[in-house]
């Protein structure tokens, strides 16, 4: 298995020339995000990922976490790697200085998260969930809760979890049954069971802070009657020291397809009737608070897909350069050719490279929009970026995580039979990536969210503005050369998305089922178009930079070629997806459930 090489050059190029990170860094709140600091953060995080975290990926997969006498033990080296991560200050990179954070842009935390996930997705899940807990408590916690928990969570001394799912509920959170009964003094007794709780227990830290959805007595049915509670593994005394063990325990660990080192727990709360929790936010408003966590997680799950695809691509490229088999067409050298010289292998490698660069740019743009939406001093600008981030988040989550699976599968294919053998390592990437389209709201739910809610926000202004920007940019590209070859597919894709969007808007006013049936192909249409737009921006910048003193011309040429490949081979497929979007629901339901098995 090849070593992980953090793609820092591509990361910096996207920040500098595609998503306008410089404008973000000009905000007073991000005055510390100078180019030197940003460069140092990316390089040092890459070193941590490559040298400390990546070497644990295989042992984590092979040995996994285990439950012994009620205690979860992570694989050898994981605890020490987490300590290096926390002691290096990485956990607090983008959090509030008031509680010990460094106050840098969240976009940098997304980039650090990408490298950690490329190195070892199972390891990176712990800080990812912790970050979501910090976001939720920062936004919705009382001053007392913030004072008690945030500093330790931001430092990484403690970690946080998200407890939503229950056996009978699945993605239907409104069907949950966990209860919260007032216990006096502002405390509540929590009783119930949660499943699929990532890092619900581990040996990294001496306390774990669970955020748990539960129902108060007399609460309305469904999601309108859900509240959020903070439930520590160990109770926390007024002076910040740890008190008694709370009535929280791990029932079992799930046996999973991948991410074996990540302990996915079945958690029991209140088996002895003594599980203490405290309300976060208002009664029956828990979903609002939990969505703060989930929106954070959805962006980062999309980044997981990009990250695993990047690692799989690096392995596939190394193998294709080394493996010799057959003689490539047009080659005259004696002996077998490296398989990288075969057309179909080159097609797969270019497909991987182009999609990764497009999805990475989408994720970073999403992160920049979130940073602006949280911190821009002008209210109108904040609102604009909040709308943009709302539109981009389901694209990042669904497209990024789908690509993680698809591109890891291509990496297995490039390896041929050896890809199906565990020793080469690429099978692990495929297995690990498969959870991401399911996490944090399945990708079908992301598509429904996009079509049912996000397209109509502010009368559809966010989408019109986005498509208008893409159309205007395409019109401004030259008609000839590589940029001209990009211009035509980009313009056609934007036009097709616009027409599909109008059709969906009409259906939402009448035939909602037809709109729902077209949601998933529509998300693919829009995400692919946005990805092509961002690659085209990069290609235009690369063309302008090429030939300047000190320019890395080989890298710039590769950016242009990759963007053109994406436009001609991938973006060109977007108009064809319109037929799926507008087909309606009839053929999906043409067979009764009984006839599906005929």
C-alpha positions as CSV (number, residue, x, y, z in Angstrom):
1,X,0.0,0.0,0.0
2,X,1.4,3.4,-1.1
3,X,1.9,6.1,1.5
4,X,-0.6,8.9,1.7
5,X,0.6,12.2,0.1
6,X,-1.6,15.1,1.1
7,X,-2.7,17.1,-2.0
8,X,-1.7,20.4,-0.5
9,X,-0.9,22.1,-3.8
10,X,-4.4,21.5,-5.1
11,X,-5.9,22.6,-1.8
12,X,-4.0,25.9,-1.9
13,X,-4.9,26.4,-5.6
14,X,-8.6,26.1,-4.8
15,X,-8.4,28.5,-1.9
16,X,-6.4,31.0,-3.8
17,X,-8.1,30.9,-7.3
18,X,-11.5,29.2,-7.1
19,X,-13.4,29.9,-3.9
20,X,-12.0,33.4,-3.0
21,X,-10.7,32.5,0.4
22,X,-8.7,35.7,0.4
23,X,-12.0,37.7,0.7
24,X,-12.9,35.6,3.7
25,X,-9.5,36.2,5.3
26,X,-10.1,40.0,5.0
27,X,-12.9,39.9,7.6
28,X,-11.7,41.3,10.9
29,X,-12.7,38.1,12.7
30,X,-10.3,36.1,10.6
31,X,-7.4,38.6,10.7
32,X,-5.1,35.8,11.8
33,X,-5.7,33.8,8.7
34,X,-2.8,35.2,6.8
35,X,-1.3,33.3,3.8
36,X,1.6,32.2,6.0
37,X,-0.6,30.9,8.7
38,X,-2.9,29.1,6.2
39,X,0.0,27.5,4.5
40,X,1.5,26.4,7.8
41,X,-1.8,24.9,8.9
42,X,-2.2,22.9,5.7
43,X,1.3,21.7,5.6
44,X,1.5,20.7,9.3
45,X,-1.9,19.0,9.2
46,X,-0.8,17.1,6.2
47,X,2.3,15.9,8.1
48,X,0.2,14.8,11.0
49,X,-2.2,12.9,8.7
50,X,0.5,11.3,6.6
51,X,3.0,10.4,9.4
52,X,0.9,9.7,12.5
53,X,-2.6,8.8,11.4
54,X,-2.3,7.1,8.0
55,X,0.0,4.3,9.2
56,X,-2.8,3.2,11.6
57,X,-5.3,2.7,8.8
58,X,-4.6,-1.0,8.1
59,X,-4.2,-2.1,11.7
60,X,-7.5,-0.3,12.5
61,X,-9.3,-2.2,9.8
62,X,-7.8,-5.5,10.7
63,X,-8.2,-5.4,14.4
64,X,-11.0,-3.0,15.0
65,X,-12.3,-1.7,18.2
66,X,-13.6,-4.2,20.8
67,X,-15.9,-4.1,23.8
68,X,-14.3,-5.7,26.9
69,X,-16.1,-5.8,30.2
70,X,-18.2,-2.8,29.3
71,X,-15.2,-0.7,28.1
72,X,-14.4,0.0,24.4
73,X,-10.7,-0.5,23.4
74,X,-9.6,1.1,20.2
75,X,-6.8,-0.5,18.1
76,X,-3.1,-0.1,18.9
77,X,-1.8,3.4,18.3
78,X,-5.2,5.1,18.0
79,X,-5.2,6.6,21.5
80,X,-1.7,8.0,21.1
81,X,-2.6,9.4,17.7
82,X,-5.6,11.2,19.2
83,X,-3.4,12.6,21.9
84,X,-1.0,14.0,19.3
85,X,-4.0,15.5,17.4
86,X,-5.4,17.1,20.6
87,X,-2.1,18.3,22.0
88,X,-1.3,19.9,18.7
89,X,-4.4,22.2,19.0
90,X,-6.0,20.8,15.9
91,X,-9.4,20.2,17.5
92,X,-9.8,23.9,18.4
93,X,-8.7,25.3,15.1
94,X,-11.9,27.0,14.1
95,X,-13.7,27.3,17.4
96,X,-14.3,30.4,19.6
97,X,-11.3,31.9,21.3
98,X,-13.5,32.6,24.3
99,X,-13.4,28.9,25.1
100,X,-9.9,28.1,24.0
101,X,-10.3,27.9,20.2
102,X,-8.1,29.5,17.7
103,X,-10.9,31.3,15.8
104,X,-9.6,30.5,12.3
105,X,-12.1,29.9,9.4
106,X,-14.1,26.7,9.5
107,X,-12.9,26.2,5.9
108,X,-9.4,25.4,7.3
109,X,-11.0,22.8,9.6
110,X,-12.7,21.2,6.6
111,X,-9.3,20.9,4.9
112,X,-7.7,19.4,7.9
113,X,-10.6,17.0,8.2
114,X,-10.2,16.0,4.6
115,X,-6.6,15.0,5.2
116,X,-7.4,13.1,8.4
117,X,-10.2,11.2,6.5
118,X,-7.9,10.3,3.6
119,X,-5.3,9.1,6.2
120,X,-7.8,7.1,8.3
121,X,-11.5,7.6,8.0
122,X,-12.3,5.5,11.1
123,X,-10.0,7.7,13.2
124,X,-11.3,11.0,11.8
125,X,-14.9,10.3,12.7
126,X,-14.2,11.0,16.4
127,X,-13.1,14.7,15.9
128,X,-15.8,15.1,13.2
129,X,-18.6,14.2,15.7
130,X,-17.0,16.3,18.4
131,X,-17.0,19.3,16.2
132,X,-20.7,18.9,15.6
133,X,-21.3,18.8,19.4
134,X,-19.3,22.0,19.8
135,X,-21.3,23.7,17.1
136,X,-24.6,22.7,18.7
137,X,-23.7,23.7,22.3
138,X,-22.2,27.0,21.1
139,X,-25.4,27.9,19.2
140,X,-28.0,26.5,21.6
141,X,-26.5,25.8,25.0
142,X,-27.2,27.9,28.1
143,X,-24.3,29.9,29.6
144,X,-24.0,27.3,32.3
145,X,-23.7,24.4,29.8
146,X,-21.2,26.3,27.7
147,X,-19.1,27.1,30.7
148,X,-19.2,23.5,31.9
149,X,-18.5,21.7,28.6
150,X,-17.2,23.8,25.7
151,X,-13.6,24.4,26.8
152,X,-12.9,20.7,27.3
153,X,-14.6,19.7,24.1
154,X,-12.8,22.4,22.1
155,X,-9.4,21.3,23.6
156,X,-10.2,17.7,22.8
157,X,-9.8,16.7,26.4
158,X,-13.3,15.4,26.1
159,X,-15.2,14.3,23.0
160,X,-18.9,14.6,21.9
161,X,-21.4,12.4,20.2
162,X,-24.7,12.7,18.4
163,X,-27.5,10.3,19.6
164,X,-30.5,10.3,17.2
165,X,-31.3,6.9,15.8
166,X,-33.3,4.2,17.5
167,X,-34.0,0.6,16.3
168,X,-37.6,1.2,15.4
169,X,-37.1,4.7,13.9
170,X,-34.1,4.6,11.5
171,X,-34.2,7.9,9.5
172,X,-37.6,8.7,10.8
173,X,-36.4,10.6,13.9
174,X,-39.9,11.6,14.8
175,X,-40.6,7.9,15.7
176,X,-38.1,7.9,18.5
177,X,-39.2,6.8,22.0
178,X,-36.4,7.9,24.4
179,X,-37.9,9.8,27.3
180,X,-36.8,12.6,29.6
181,X,-38.5,13.1,33.0
182,X,-37.9,16.2,35.2
183,X,-35.7,15.2,38.1
184,X,-35.6,18.6,39.9
185,X,-32.9,21.3,39.9
186,X,-33.0,21.6,36.2
187,X,-31.9,18.0,35.7
188,X,-33.8,15.3,33.8
189,X,-33.8,11.5,34.0
190,X,-33.1,10.0,30.5
191,X,-34.3,6.5,29.6
192,X,-34.0,4.8,26.2
193,X,-31.7,3.2,23.7
194,X,-29.9,4.6,20.7
195,X,-28.1,2.7,17.9
196,X,-25.4,3.6,15.4
197,X,-23.6,5.9,17.8
198,X,-20.2,6.7,16.4
199,X,-17.5,6.8,19.1
200,X,-20.3,6.3,21.7
201,X,-17.5,5.0,23.9
202,X,-13.7,4.8,23.5
203,X,-10.4,5.1,25.4
204,X,-9.2,8.4,23.9
205,X,-10.4,10.7,26.7
206,X,-11.7,10.4,30.3
207,X,-15.1,11.8,29.5
208,X,-17.6,11.6,26.6
209,X,-20.4,14.2,26.2
210,X,-23.5,12.7,24.6
211,X,-26.1,14.9,22.9
212,X,-29.3,12.9,23.1
213,X,-32.7,13.5,21.5
214,X,-35.6,12.6,23.9
215,X,-39.3,13.4,24.6
216,X,-40.6,15.3,27.6
217,X,-43.9,14.2,29.2
218,X,-46.8,15.4,27.1
219,X,-44.7,16.4,24.2
220,X,-46.4,16.5,20.7
221,X,-46.0,13.5,18.4
222,X,-43.4,13.5,15.7
223,X,-40.4,15.8,15.4
224,X,-42.4,18.7,16.9
225,X,-42.1,17.0,20.3
226,X,-38.4,16.3,20.5
227,X,-35.9,18.0,22.9
228,X,-32.1,17.8,23.1
229,X,-30.2,16.9,26.2
230,X,-26.5,16.9,27.2
231,X,-25.7,13.6,28.9
232,X,-22.1,13.1,30.1
233,X,-20.5,9.7,30.6
234,X,-19.2,11.1,33.9
235,X,-21.1,13.8,35.7
236,X,-19.2,17.1,35.9
237,X,-18.9,18.9,39.3
238,X,-19.4,22.7,39.6
239,X,-15.6,23.1,39.8
240,X,-15.2,21.2,36.5
241,X,-13.8,18.0,38.0
242,X,-15.3,14.7,37.2
243,X,-17.9,13.3,39.5
244,X,-19.8,9.9,39.5
245,X,-20.3,7.7,36.5
246,X,-23.6,8.5,34.9
247,X,-26.1,5.8,34.1
248,X,-25.0,5.4,30.5
249,X,-23.5,2.2,29.0
250,X,-22.5,0.5,25.8
251,X,-24.7,-2.5,25.1
252,X,-22.8,-3.7,22.1
253,X,-20.6,-2.7,19.2
254,X,-22.0,-3.0,15.6
255,X,-20.2,-5.4,13.3
256,X,-19.8,-3.4,10.1
257,X,-18.8,-3.6,6.5
258,X,-16.0,-1.0,7.0
259,X,-14.6,1.7,9.4
260,X,-13.9,-1.2,11.8
261,X,-11.7,0.9,14.1
262,X,-14.6,3.4,14.7
263,X,-16.7,2.0,17.6
264,X,-20.3,2.2,16.5
265,X,-22.2,1.7,19.7
266,X,-25.6,0.6,20.8
267,X,-26.1,2.9,23.8
268,X,-28.5,2.4,26.8
269,X,-29.5,5.4,28.9
270,X,-31.1,5.0,32.3
271,X,-31.2,1.2,32.8
272,X,-30.8,1.8,36.5
273,X,-33.1,4.8,36.5
274,X,-30.3,7.3,37.2
275,X,-29.2,8.8,33.9
276,X,-28.9,12.5,34.4
277,X,-29.2,15.0,31.5
278,X,-29.7,18.7,31.0
279,X,-31.8,20.5,28.4
280,X,-30.1,22.2,25.5
281,X,-32.1,25.0,24.1
282,X,-35.9,25.1,24.4
283,X,-38.3,22.3,25.2
284,X,-39.6,20.6,22.0
285,X,-37.0,22.4,19.9
286,X,-34.4,19.7,19.8
287,X,-34.5,19.2,16.1
288,X,-33.4,22.8,15.6
289,X,-30.4,22.3,17.8
290,X,-29.7,18.9,16.3
291,X,-29.7,20.2,12.8
292,X,-26.9,22.5,13.8
293,X,-24.9,19.4,14.4
294,X,-26.2,17.6,11.3
295,X,-25.5,20.4,8.9
296,X,-21.9,20.5,10.2
297,X,-21.8,16.7,9.8
298,X,-23.3,16.7,6.3
299,X,-20.6,19.0,4.9
300,X,-17.9,16.8,6.5
301,X,-19.5,13.5,5.3
302,X,-19.3,14.8,1.8
303,X,-15.7,15.6,2.4
304,X,-15.2,12.1,3.7
305,X,-16.2,10.9,0.2
306,X,-13.7,13.2,-1.4
307,X,-11.0,12.1,1.1
308,X,-11.4,8.4,0.6
309,X,-11.6,8.8,-3.2
310,X,-8.3,10.8,-3.1
311,X,-6.6,8.0,-1.1
312,X,-8.0,5.4,-3.5
313,X,-6.9,7.4,-6.5
314,X,-3.3,7.7,-5.2
315,X,-3.2,3.9,-4.7
316,X,-4.7,3.3,-8.1
317,X,-2.3,5.6,-9.9
318,X,0.8,4.1,-8.2
319,X,-0.4,0.6,-9.1
320,X,-1.2,1.6,-12.7
321,X,2.3,3.0,-13.1
322,X,4.0,-0.2,-11.8
323,X,1.8,-3.0,-13.0
324,X,2.7,-4.3,-16.5
325,X,0.3,-6.3,-18.5
326,X,-0.3,-6.6,-22.2
327,X,1.0,-4.2,-24.8
328,X,-0.8,-0.9,-25.1
329,X,-2.0,0.0,-28.6
330,X,0.6,2.0,-30.5
331,X,3.4,1.0,-28.1
332,X,6.5,-0.5,-29.7
333,X,8.7,-1.1,-26.7
334,X,9.4,-4.8,-26.0
335,X,7.6,-6.5,-23.2
336,X,4.3,-5.7,-21.5
337,X,3.3,-2.0,-21.0
338,X,2.4,-0.4,-17.7
339,X,-1.4,-0.6,-17.5
340,X,-1.5,3.2,-17.1
341,X,-0.8,3.2,-20.9
342,X,-4.0,1.4,-21.7
343,X,-6.9,3.6,-22.7
344,X,-9.6,2.3,-20.4
345,X,-7.3,2.5,-17.3
346,X,-6.4,6.0,-18.3
347,X,-10.1,6.8,-18.6
348,X,-10.8,5.5,-15.1
349,X,-7.8,7.4,-13.7
350,X,-8.9,10.7,-15.3
351,X,-12.5,10.1,-14.2
352,X,-11.2,9.8,-10.6
353,X,-9.0,12.8,-10.8
354,X,-11.5,15.1,-12.4
355,X,-14.3,14.2,-10.1
356,X,-12.2,14.5,-7.0
357,X,-11.0,18.0,-7.9
358,X,-14.5,19.1,-8.7
359,X,-16.0,17.7,-5.5
360,X,-13.2,19.1,-3.4
361,X,-13.8,22.6,-4.9
362,X,-17.5,22.2,-4.2
363,X,-16.9,21.3,-0.5
364,X,-14.5,24.2,0.0
365,X,-16.9,26.7,-1.6
366,X,-19.6,25.3,0.7
367,X,-17.3,25.8,3.7
368,X,-16.4,29.4,2.6
369,X,-20.1,30.2,2.2
370,X,-20.8,28.9,5.7
371,X,-17.9,31.0,7.1
372,X,-19.3,34.1,5.4
373,X,-22.8,33.2,6.5
374,X,-21.7,33.1,10.1
375,X,-19.3,36.0,10.2
376,X,-19.8,38.6,7.5
377,X,-20.5,41.9,9.1
378,X,-23.2,42.9,6.6
379,X,-26.6,41.3,7.4
380,X,-27.6,41.1,3.7
381,X,-24.3,39.4,2.8
382,X,-24.8,36.9,5.6
383,X,-28.3,36.1,4.4
384,X,-26.9,35.6,0.8
385,X,-24.2,33.2,1.9
386,X,-26.6,31.4,4.2
387,X,-28.9,30.7,1.2
388,X,-25.9,29.6,-0.9
389,X,-24.6,27.3,1.8
390,X,-28.1,25.8,2.3
391,X,-28.2,25.0,-1.4
392,X,-24.7,23.6,-1.6
393,X,-24.8,21.5,1.6
394,X,-27.0,18.7,0.2
395,X,-24.9,18.7,-3.0
396,X,-21.7,18.3,-1.1
397,X,-23.0,15.6,1.2
398,X,-24.8,13.5,-1.5
399,X,-22.5,14.0,-4.5
400,X,-19.3,13.9,-2.5
401,X,-20.3,10.7,-0.6
402,X,-21.7,9.0,-3.8
403,X,-18.4,9.8,-5.6
404,X,-16.5,8.3,-2.7
405,X,-18.1,4.9,-3.4
406,X,-18.0,5.2,-7.1
407,X,-14.4,6.2,-7.4
408,X,-13.2,3.8,-4.7
409,X,-14.9,1.1,-6.9
410,X,-12.9,2.3,-9.9
411,X,-9.7,2.0,-7.8
412,X,-10.6,-1.6,-7.2
413,X,-11.2,-2.1,-10.9
414,X,-7.9,-0.6,-11.9
415,X,-6.2,-3.0,-9.6
416,X,-8.0,-5.9,-11.3
417,X,-8.1,-9.1,-9.4
418,X,-5.6,-7.7,-6.9
419,X,-8.1,-5.1,-6.0
420,X,-10.4,-7.7,-4.7
421,X,-7.7,-9.0,-2.4
422,X,-7.5,-7.3,1.0
423,X,-3.7,-7.2,1.0
424,X,-3.6,-4.4,-1.6
425,X,-5.7,-2.1,0.7
426,X,-8.1,-0.6,-1.9
427,X,-10.9,-2.9,-0.8
428,X,-10.8,-1.2,2.6
429,X,-11.3,2.2,0.9
430,X,-14.4,0.8,-0.9
431,X,-15.8,-0.7,2.3
432,X,-15.1,2.4,4.4
433,X,-16.6,4.8,1.8
434,X,-19.9,2.9,1.6
435,X,-21.3,4.3,4.9
436,X,-21.0,7.9,3.9
437,X,-24.1,7.9,1.5
438,X,-26.1,6.6,4.5
439,X,-24.8,8.8,7.3
440,X,-26.5,12.0,8.4
441,X,-29.6,11.6,6.3
442,X,-29.4,9.2,3.4
443,X,-28.6,10.7,0.0
444,X,-32.2,10.2,-1.0
445,X,-33.2,12.5,1.9
446,X,-30.6,15.0,0.8
447,X,-32.2,15.1,-2.7
448,X,-35.7,15.6,-1.2
449,X,-34.3,18.3,1.0
450,X,-32.8,20.0,-2.0
451,X,-36.0,19.8,-4.2
452,X,-38.7,20.2,-1.5
453,X,-37.1,22.9,0.6
454,X,-33.9,24.5,-0.8
455,X,-35.1,25.2,-4.4
456,X,-38.0,27.4,-3.1
457,X,-36.1,29.3,-0.5
458,X,-36.8,33.1,-0.9
459,X,-38.8,32.3,-4.0
460,X,-35.9,30.4,-5.6
461,X,-33.5,33.3,-5.4
462,X,-30.5,31.3,-4.3
463,X,-30.8,28.9,-7.3
464,X,-31.5,31.7,-9.8
465,X,-28.4,33.5,-8.6
466,X,-26.2,30.4,-8.8
467,X,-27.3,29.4,-12.3
468,X,-27.0,33.1,-13.3
469,X,-23.4,33.2,-12.2
470,X,-22.6,29.9,-14.0
471,X,-24.3,31.1,-17.2
472,X,-22.5,34.5,-17.1
473,X,-19.2,32.9,-16.4
474,X,-19.6,30.4,-19.3
475,X,-20.6,33.2,-21.7
476,X,-17.4,35.0,-20.8
477,X,-15.1,32.2,-21.7
478,X,-13.3,32.3,-25.1
479,X,-14.8,30.3,-27.9
480,X,-11.7,28.4,-28.9
481,X,-8.9,26.4,-27.3
482,X,-9.2,24.4,-24.1
483,X,-11.5,27.0,-22.5
484,X,-13.8,27.0,-25.5
485,X,-14.1,23.2,-25.2
486,X,-15.2,23.8,-21.5
487,X,-17.5,26.7,-22.4
488,X,-20.0,24.7,-24.5
489,X,-20.7,21.8,-22.1
490,X,-20.9,24.2,-19.1
491,X,-23.4,26.4,-20.8
492,X,-25.5,23.5,-22.0
493,X,-25.5,22.0,-18.5
494,X,-26.6,25.2,-16.9
495,X,-29.4,25.5,-19.4
496,X,-30.6,22.0,-18.8
497,X,-30.5,22.4,-15.0
498,X,-32.5,25.6,-15.3
499,X,-35.2,23.9,-17.4
500,X,-35.3,20.9,-15.0
501,X,-35.6,23.3,-12.0
502,X,-38.5,25.1,-13.6
503,X,-40.3,21.8,-14.2
504,X,-39.8,20.7,-10.6
505,X,-41.1,24.1,-9.4
506,X,-44.3,23.5,-11.5
507,X,-44.7,20.0,-10.0
508,X,-44.3,21.2,-6.4
509,X,-47.3,23.4,-7.0
510,X,-49.4,20.3,-8.0
511,X,-47.8,16.8,-8.5
512,X,-45.4,16.6,-5.5
513,X,-44.9,12.9,-6.1
514,X,-43.5,13.6,-9.6
515,X,-41.0,16.1,-8.1
516,X,-39.9,13.6,-5.4
517,X,-39.4,11.0,-8.1
518,X,-36.9,13.3,-9.9
519,X,-35.1,14.5,-6.9
520,X,-32.0,12.2,-7.0
521,X,-31.1,12.7,-10.7
522,X,-31.7,16.4,-10.2
523,X,-29.2,16.6,-7.4
524,X,-26.7,14.8,-9.6
525,X,-27.4,17.3,-12.4
526,X,-26.9,20.3,-10.2
527,X,-23.9,19.1,-8.3
528,X,-22.1,18.0,-11.5
529,X,-22.8,21.4,-13.1
530,X,-21.5,23.3,-10.0
531,X,-18.4,21.0,-10.0
532,X,-17.8,21.8,-13.7
533,X,-18.2,25.5,-13.0
534,X,-15.6,25.5,-10.3
535,X,-13.2,23.5,-12.4
536,X,-13.7,25.9,-15.2
537,X,-12.9,28.8,-12.8
538,X,-9.7,27.0,-11.9
539,X,-8.9,26.4,-15.6
540,X,-9.3,30.1,-16.4
541,X,-7.1,31.1,-13.5
542,X,-4.5,28.5,-14.5
543,X,-4.5,29.8,-18.0
544,X,-3.8,33.3,-16.7
545,X,-1.0,32.1,-14.4
546,X,0.7,29.9,-16.9
547,X,4.1,31.2,-18.0
548,X,4.5,33.7,-15.2
549,X,7.8,33.8,-13.4
550,X,7.9,31.0,-10.8
551,X,4.7,29.4,-12.1
552,X,4.3,25.6,-11.7
553,X,3.4,25.2,-15.4
554,X,3.1,21.4,-15.3
555,X,0.5,21.7,-12.4
556,X,-1.3,24.5,-14.2
557,X,-1.5,22.5,-17.4
558,X,-2.9,19.6,-15.5
559,X,-5.6,21.7,-14.0
560,X,-6.7,22.9,-17.5
561,X,-6.6,19.4,-19.0
562,X,-8.5,18.0,-16.1
563,X,-11.2,20.6,-16.3
564,X,-11.6,20.0,-20.0
565,X,-11.8,16.3,-19.4
566,X,-14.6,16.8,-16.9
567,X,-16.5,19.1,-19.2
568,X,-16.3,16.8,-22.2
569,X,-16.7,13.4,-20.5
570,X,-18.8,14.1,-17.4
571,X,-20.5,17.5,-17.6
572,X,-21.7,16.6,-21.1
573,X,-23.9,13.9,-19.5
574,X,-25.9,16.5,-17.5
575,X,-28.6,17.3,-20.2
576,X,-29.4,13.6,-20.6
577,X,-30.3,13.4,-16.9
578,X,-33.2,15.8,-17.5
579,X,-35.2,12.9,-18.9
580,X,-34.9,11.1,-15.6
581,X,-35.8,14.2,-13.6
582,X,-39.0,14.9,-15.6
583,X,-40.2,11.4,-16.1
584,X,-42.6,11.5,-13.1
585,X,-43.3,8.7,-10.7
586,X,-45.3,6.4,-12.9
587,X,-42.6,4.0,-13.9
588,X,-41.2,3.9,-10.4
589,X,-44.5,2.5,-9.2
590,X,-45.6,0.6,-12.3
591,X,-45.1,-2.7,-10.5
592,X,-47.0,-3.4,-7.3
593,X,-44.7,-4.6,-4.4
594,X,-45.9,-8.2,-5.0
595,X,-45.0,-8.0,-8.7
596,X,-41.4,-6.8,-8.0
597,X,-40.5,-10.4,-7.1
598,X,-42.1,-11.8,-10.3
